[in-house]
Amino acid sequence: MSYVKWDGIRHNVDSIYKATIIAAQRAVEIAEAMANQTIVSSQKPTTLAIREVEQGKLSYKLLK
């Protein structure tokens, strides 16, 4: 299991709940890409998604 420090995510996303939703949605996209063999990795989709959130590779837009 991967341990994630909130400090690593806080500068990219202002809420842990938003970060969780963003990472979960990205993990689904990664899992689908892995099934189609578009992405090849030994890491789990959730780990890859969390790392992308930490690195600031993902952006989000709030809907009203």
PDB file as gemmi writes it, atoms N, CA and C in Angstrom:
CRYST1    1.000    1.000    1.000  90.00  90.00  90.00 P 1                      
ATOM      1  N   MET A   1       0.840  -1.173   0.000  1.00  0.00           N  
ATOM      2  CA  MET A   1       0.000   0.000   0.000  1.00  0.00           C  
ATOM      3  C   MET A   1       0.886   1.237   0.000  1.00  0.00           C  
ATOM      4  N   SER A   2       0.478   2.206  -0.733  1.00  0.00           N  
ATOM      5  CA  SER A   2       1.237   3.443  -0.874  1.00  0.00           C  
ATOM      6  C   SER A   2       0.801   4.447   0.186  1.00  0.00           C  
ATOM      7  N   TYR A   3       1.765   5.074   0.848  1.00  0.00           N  
ATOM      8  CA  TYR A   3       1.466   6.108   1.836  1.00  0.00           C  
ATOM      9  C   TYR A   3       1.604   7.468   1.172  1.00  0.00           C  
ATOM     10  N   VAL A   4       0.617   8.303   1.365  1.00  0.00           N  
ATOM     11  CA  VAL A   4       0.611   9.623   0.747  1.00  0.00           C  
ATOM     12  C   VAL A   4       0.554  10.679   1.840  1.00  0.00           C  
ATOM     13  N   LYS A   5       1.471  11.633   1.773  1.00  0.00           N  
ATOM     14  CA  LYS A   5       1.460  12.734   2.730  1.00  0.00           C  
ATOM     15  C   LYS A   5       0.576  13.851   2.193  1.00  0.00           C  
ATOM     16  N   TRP A   6      -0.274  14.388   3.042  1.00  0.00           N  
ATOM     17  CA  TRP A   6      -1.171  15.468   2.648  1.00  0.00           C  
ATOM     18  C   TRP A   6      -0.388  16.692   2.212  1.00  0.00           C  
ATOM     19  N   ASP A   7       0.770  16.930   2.809  1.00  0.00           N  
ATOM     20  CA  ASP A   7       1.585  18.089   2.444  1.00  0.00           C  
ATOM     21  C   ASP A   7       1.986  18.056   0.972  1.00  0.00           C  
ATOM     22  N   GLY A   8       2.163  16.872   0.427  1.00  0.00           N  
ATOM     23  CA  GLY A   8       2.542  16.746  -0.976  1.00  0.00           C  
ATOM     24  C   GLY A   8       1.419  17.085  -1.934  1.00  0.00           C  
ATOM     25  N   ILE A   9       0.185  16.978  -1.461  1.00  0.00           N  
ATOM     26  CA  ILE A   9      -0.974  17.223  -2.314  1.00  0.00           C  
ATOM     27  C   ILE A   9      -1.558  18.610  -2.077  1.00  0.00           C  
ATOM     28  N   ARG A  10      -1.393  19.134  -0.882  1.00  0.00           N  
ATOM     29  CA  ARG A  10      -2.057  20.375  -0.475  1.00  0.00           C  
ATOM     30  C   ARG A  10      -1.780  21.556  -1.399  1.00  0.00           C  
ATOM     31  N   HIS A  11      -0.589  21.653  -1.961  1.00  0.00           N  
ATOM     32  CA  HIS A  11      -0.288  22.799  -2.822  1.00  0.00           C  
ATOM     33  C   HIS A  11      -0.970  22.704  -4.191  1.00  0.00           C  
ATOM     34  N   ASN A  12      -1.515  21.532  -4.534  1.00  0.00           N  
ATOM     35  CA  ASN A  12      -2.205  21.353  -5.815  1.00  0.00           C  
ATOM     36  C   ASN A  12      -3.729  21.331  -5.676  1.00  0.00           C  
ATOM     37  N   VAL A  13      -4.220  20.789  -4.570  1.00  0.00           N  
ATOM     38  CA  VAL A  13      -5.662  20.668  -4.337  1.00  0.00           C  
ATOM     39  C   VAL A  13      -5.942  21.141  -2.917  1.00  0.00           C  
ATOM     40  N   ASP A  14      -6.952  21.990  -2.751  1.00  0.00           N  
ATOM     41  CA  ASP A  14      -7.191  22.601  -1.446  1.00  0.00           C  
ATOM     42  C   ASP A  14      -7.988  21.741  -0.472  1.00  0.00           C  
ATOM     43  N   SER A  15      -8.511  20.610  -0.910  1.00  0.00           N  
ATOM     44  CA  SER A  15      -9.321  19.762  -0.046  1.00  0.00           C  
ATOM     45  C   SER A  15      -8.952  18.300  -0.269  1.00  0.00           C  
ATOM     46  N   ILE A  16      -8.832  17.556   0.817  1.00  0.00           N  
ATOM     47  CA  ILE A  16      -8.505  16.133   0.707  1.00  0.00           C  
ATOM     48  C   ILE A  16      -9.631  15.388  -0.014  1.00  0.00           C  
ATOM     49  N   TYR A  17     -10.857  15.869   0.141  1.00  0.00           N  
ATOM     50  CA  TYR A  17     -11.998  15.230  -0.514  1.00  0.00           C  
ATOM     51  C   TYR A  17     -11.944  15.436  -2.030  1.00  0.00           C  
ATOM     52  N   LYS A  18     -11.598  16.640  -2.445  1.00  0.00           N  
ATOM     53  CA  LYS A  18     -11.433  16.907  -3.878  1.00  0.00           C  
ATOM     54  C   LYS A  18     -10.301  16.057  -4.441  1.00  0.00           C  
ATOM     55  N   ALA A  19      -9.211  15.969  -3.701  1.00  0.00           N  
ATOM     56  CA  ALA A  19      -8.065  15.175  -4.154  1.00  0.00           C  
ATOM     57  C   ALA A  19      -8.453  13.711  -4.318  1.00  0.00           C  
ATOM     58  N   THR A  20      -9.270  13.203  -3.402  1.00  0.00           N  
ATOM     59  CA  THR A  20      -9.715  11.811  -3.471  1.00  0.00           C  
ATOM     60  C   THR A  20     -10.570  11.571  -4.709  1.00  0.00           C  
ATOM     61  N   ILE A  21     -11.488  12.480  -4.982  1.00  0.00           N  
ATOM     62  CA  ILE A  21     -12.364  12.334  -6.148  1.00  0.00           C  
ATOM     63  C   ILE A  21     -11.564  12.443  -7.445  1.00  0.00           C  
ATOM     64  N   ILE A  22     -10.656  13.399  -7.496  1.00  0.00           N  
ATOM     65  CA  ILE A  22      -9.824  13.576  -8.692  1.00  0.00           C  
ATOM     66  C   ILE A  22      -8.981  12.330  -8.947  1.00  0.00           C  
ATOM     67  N   ALA A  23      -8.345  11.819  -7.898  1.00  0.00           N  
ATOM     68  CA  ALA A  23      -7.497  10.632  -8.042  1.00  0.00           C  
ATOM     69  C   ALA A  23      -8.328   9.407  -8.415  1.00  0.00           C  
ATOM     70  N   ALA A  24      -9.518   9.277  -7.841  1.00  0.00           N  
ATOM     71  CA  ALA A  24     -10.370   8.126  -8.155  1.00  0.00           C  
ATOM     72  C   ALA A  24     -10.804   8.141  -9.617  1.00  0.00           C  
ATOM     73  N   GLN A  25     -11.200   9.306 -10.102  1.00  0.00           N  
ATOM     74  CA  GLN A  25     -11.613   9.406 -11.506  1.00  0.00           C  
ATOM     75  C   GLN A  25     -10.442   9.134 -12.444  1.00  0.00           C  
ATOM     76  N   ARG A  26      -9.276   9.626 -12.085  1.00  0.00           N  
ATOM     77  CA  ARG A  26      -8.091   9.384 -12.919  1.00  0.00           C  
ATOM     78  C   ARG A  26      -7.697   7.909 -12.869  1.00  0.00           C  
ATOM     79  N   ALA A  27      -7.856   7.268 -11.713  1.00  0.00           N  
ATOM     80  CA  ALA A  27      -7.526   5.848 -11.586  1.00  0.00           C  
ATOM     81  C   ALA A  27      -8.405   4.999 -12.502  1.00  0.00           C  
ATOM     82  N   VAL A  28      -9.663   5.371 -12.641  1.00  0.00           N  
ATOM     83  CA  VAL A  28     -10.562   4.662 -13.566  1.00  0.00           C  
ATOM     84  C   VAL A  28     -10.061   4.812 -14.999  1.00  0.00           C  
ATOM     85  N   GLU A  29      -9.658   6.027 -15.372  1.00  0.00           N  
ATOM     86  CA  GLU A  29      -9.122   6.256 -16.718  1.00  0.00           C  
ATOM     87  C   GLU A  29      -7.861   5.422 -16.956  1.00  0.00           C  
ATOM     88  N   ILE A  30      -6.987   5.379 -15.958  1.00  0.00           N  
ATOM     89  CA  ILE A  30      -5.742   4.612 -16.083  1.00  0.00           C  
ATOM     90  C   ILE A  30      -6.042   3.123 -16.187  1.00  0.00           C  
ATOM     91  N   ALA A  31      -6.985   2.632 -15.384  1.00  0.00           N  
ATOM     92  CA  ALA A  31      -7.344   1.212 -15.425  1.00  0.00           C  
ATOM     93  C   ALA A  31      -7.882   0.820 -16.798  1.00  0.00           C  
ATOM     94  N   GLU A  32      -8.700   1.685 -17.383  1.00  0.00           N  
ATOM     95  CA  GLU A  32      -9.221   1.411 -18.727  1.00  0.00           C  
ATOM     96  C   GLU A  32      -8.098   1.414 -19.758  1.00  0.00           C  
ATOM     97  N   ALA A  33      -7.158   2.336 -19.615  1.00  0.00           N  
ATOM     98  CA  ALA A  33      -6.021   2.387 -20.539  1.00  0.00           C  
ATOM     99  C   ALA A  33      -5.132   1.159 -20.377  1.00  0.00           C  
ATOM    100  N   MET A  34      -4.999   0.675 -19.142  1.00  0.00           N  
ATOM    101  CA  MET A  34      -4.205  -0.538 -18.913  1.00  0.00           C  
ATOM    102  C   MET A  34      -4.891  -1.754 -19.534  1.00  0.00           C  
ATOM    103  N   ALA A  35      -6.217  -1.782 -19.474  1.00  0.00           N  
ATOM    104  CA  ALA A  35      -6.959  -2.897 -20.066  1.00  0.00           C  
ATOM    105  C   ALA A  35      -6.786  -2.919 -21.584  1.00  0.00           C  
ATOM    106  N   ASN A  36      -6.699  -1.743 -22.177  1.00  0.00           N  
ATOM    107  CA  ASN A  36      -6.483  -1.636 -23.627  1.00  0.00           C  
ATOM    108  C   ASN A  36      -5.006  -1.670 -23.992  1.00  0.00           C  
ATOM    109  N   GLN A  37      -4.164  -1.790 -22.992  1.00  0.00           N  
ATOM    110  CA  GLN A  37      -2.705  -1.820 -23.122  1.00  0.00           C  
ATOM    111  C   GLN A  37      -2.151  -0.537 -23.724  1.00  0.00           C  
ATOM    112  N   THR A  38      -2.850   0.575 -23.489  1.00  0.00           N  
ATOM    113  CA  THR A  38      -2.342   1.883 -23.886  1.00  0.00           C  
ATOM    114  C   THR A  38      -1.278   2.342 -22.900  1.00  0.00           C  
ATOM    115  N   ILE A  39      -1.484   2.006 -21.626  1.00  0.00           N  
ATOM    116  CA  ILE A  39      -0.516   2.306 -20.565  1.00  0.00           C  
ATOM    117  C   ILE A  39      -0.024   0.984 -20.003  1.00  0.00           C  
ATOM    118  N   VAL A  40       1.285   0.848 -19.878  1.00  0.00           N  
ATOM    119  CA  VAL A  40       1.876  -0.351 -19.299  1.00  0.00           C  
ATOM    120  C   VAL A  40       2.668   0.070 -18.073  1.00  0.00           C  
ATOM    121  N   SER A  41       2.312  -0.502 -16.917  1.00  0.00           N  
ATOM    122  CA  SER A  41       2.997  -0.161 -15.680  1.00  0.00           C  
ATOM    123  C   SER A  41       2.854  -1.311 -14.697  1.00  0.00           C  
ATOM    124  N   SER A  42       3.838  -1.452 -13.824  1.00  0.00           N  
ATOM    125  CA  SER A  42       3.761  -2.469 -12.783  1.00  0.00           C  
ATOM    126  C   SER A  42       3.027  -1.941 -11.555  1.00  0.00           C  
ATOM    127  N   GLN A  43       2.775  -0.633 -11.513  1.00  0.00           N  
ATOM    128  CA  GLN A  43       2.069  -0.040 -10.379  1.00  0.00           C  
ATOM    129  C   GLN A  43       0.561  -0.085 -10.616  1.00  0.00           C  
ATOM    130  N   LYS A  44      -0.173  -0.033  -9.512  1.00  0.00           N  
ATOM    131  CA  LYS A  44      -1.627  -0.040  -9.596  1.00  0.00           C  
ATOM    132  C   LYS A  44      -2.133   1.313 -10.091  1.00  0.00           C  
ATOM    133  N   PRO A  45      -3.300   1.312 -10.736  1.00  0.00           N  
ATOM    134  CA  PRO A  45      -3.859   2.570 -11.244  1.00  0.00           C  
ATOM    135  C   PRO A  45      -4.049   3.633 -10.164  1.00  0.00           C  
ATOM    136  N   THR A  46      -4.455   3.221  -8.967  1.00  0.00           N  
ATOM    137  CA  THR A  46      -4.653   4.204  -7.898  1.00  0.00           C  
ATOM    138  C   THR A  46      -3.346   4.856  -7.491  1.00  0.00           C  
ATOM    139  N   THR A  47      -2.283   4.080  -7.439  1.00  0.00           N  
ATOM    140  CA  THR A  47      -0.975   4.634  -7.087  1.00  0.00           C  
ATOM    141  C   THR A  47      -0.517   5.635  -8.137  1.00  0.00           C  
ATOM    142  N   LEU A  48      -0.676   5.284  -9.395  1.00  0.00           N  
ATOM    143  CA  LEU A  48      -0.301   6.203 -10.475  1.00  0.00           C  
ATOM    144  C   LEU A  48      -1.114   7.494 -10.407  1.00  0.00           C  
ATOM    145  N   ALA A  49      -2.415   7.377 -10.147  1.00  0.00           N  
ATOM    146  CA  ALA A  49      -3.281   8.556 -10.080  1.00  0.00           C  
ATOM    147  C   ALA A  49      -2.900   9.461  -8.914  1.00  0.00           C  
ATOM    148  N   ILE A  50      -2.623   8.882  -7.763  1.00  0.00           N  
ATOM    149  CA  ILE A  50      -2.232   9.679  -6.596  1.00  0.00           C  
ATOM    150  C   ILE A  50      -0.919  10.396  -6.860  1.00  0.00           C  
ATOM    151  N   ARG A  51       0.013   9.719  -7.481  1.00  0.00           N  
ATOM    152  CA  ARG A  51       1.299  10.352  -7.805  1.00  0.00           C  
ATOM    153  C   ARG A  51       1.104  11.514  -8.785  1.00  0.00           C  
ATOM    154  N   GLU A  52       0.181  11.363  -9.732  1.00  0.00           N  
ATOM    155  CA  GLU A  52      -0.093  12.451 -10.672  1.00  0.00           C  
ATOM    156  C   GLU A  52      -0.690  13.663  -9.952  1.00  0.00           C  
ATOM    157  N   VAL A  53      -1.543  13.423  -8.962  1.00  0.00           N  
ATOM    158  CA  VAL A  53      -2.099  14.528  -8.174  1.00  0.00           C  
ATOM    159  C   VAL A  53      -0.979  15.216  -7.398  1.00  0.00           C  
ATOM    160  N   GLU A  54      -0.104  14.426  -6.790  1.00  0.00           N  
ATOM    161  CA  GLU A  54       1.025  14.987  -6.031  1.00  0.00           C  
ATOM    162  C   GLU A  54       1.928  15.848  -6.909  1.00  0.00           C  
ATOM    163  N   GLN A  55       2.168  15.403  -8.119  1.00  0.00           N  
ATOM    164  CA  GLN A  55       3.081  16.102  -9.018  1.00  0.00           C  
ATOM    165  C   GLN A  55       2.419  17.271  -9.742  1.00  0.00           C  
ATOM    166  N   GLY A  56       1.131  17.454  -9.532  1.00  0.00           N  
ATOM    167  CA  GLY A  56       0.426  18.569 -10.163  1.00  0.00           C  
ATOM    168  C   GLY A  56       0.134  18.353 -11.638  1.00  0.00           C  
ATOM    169  N   LYS A  57       0.113  17.111 -12.078  1.00  0.00           N  
ATOM    170  CA  LYS A  57      -0.133  16.813 -13.489  1.00  0.00           C  
ATOM    171  C   LYS A  57      -1.614  16.862 -13.852  1.00  0.00           C  
ATOM    172  N   LEU A  58      -2.485  16.878 -12.841  1.00  0.00           N  
ATOM    173  CA  LEU A  58      -3.921  16.878 -13.093  1.00  0.00           C  
ATOM    174  C   LEU A  58      -4.517  18.225 -12.724  1.00  0.00           C  
ATOM    175  N   SER A  59      -5.475  18.644 -13.501  1.00  0.00           N  
ATOM    176  CA  SER A  59      -6.207  19.866 -13.173  1.00  0.00           C  
ATOM    177  C   SER A  59      -7.687  19.509 -13.063  1.00  0.00           C  
ATOM    178  N   TYR A  60      -8.438  20.380 -12.433  1.00  0.00           N  
ATOM    179  CA  TYR A  60      -9.860  20.122 -12.274  1.00  0.00           C  
ATOM    180  C   TYR A  60     -10.637  21.418 -12.392  1.00  0.00           C  
ATOM    181  N   LYS A  61     -11.908  21.266 -12.674  1.00  0.00           N  
ATOM    182  CA  LYS A  61     -12.796  22.418 -12.813  1.00  0.00           C  
ATOM    183  C   LYS A  61     -14.062  22.115 -12.021  1.00  0.00           C  
ATOM    184  N   LEU A  62     -14.447  23.025 -11.144  1.00  0.00           N  
ATOM    185  CA  LEU A  62     -15.658  22.838 -10.357  1.00  0.00           C  
ATOM    186  C   LEU A  62     -16.877  23.209 -11.188  1.00  0.00           C  
ATOM    187  N   LEU A  63     -17.874  22.347 -11.145  1.00  0.00           N  
ATOM    188  CA  LEU A  63     -19.123  22.611 -11.844  1.00  0.00           C  
ATOM    189  C   LEU A  63     -20.115  23.210 -10.857  1.00  0.00           C  
ATOM    190  N   LYS A  64     -20.891  24.153 -11.314  1.00  0.00           N  
ATOM    191  CA  LYS A  64     -21.869  24.789 -10.417  1.00  0.00           C  
ATOM    192  C   LYS A  64     -23.255  24.322 -10.708  1.00  0.00           C  
TER     193      LYS A  64                                                      
END                                                                             
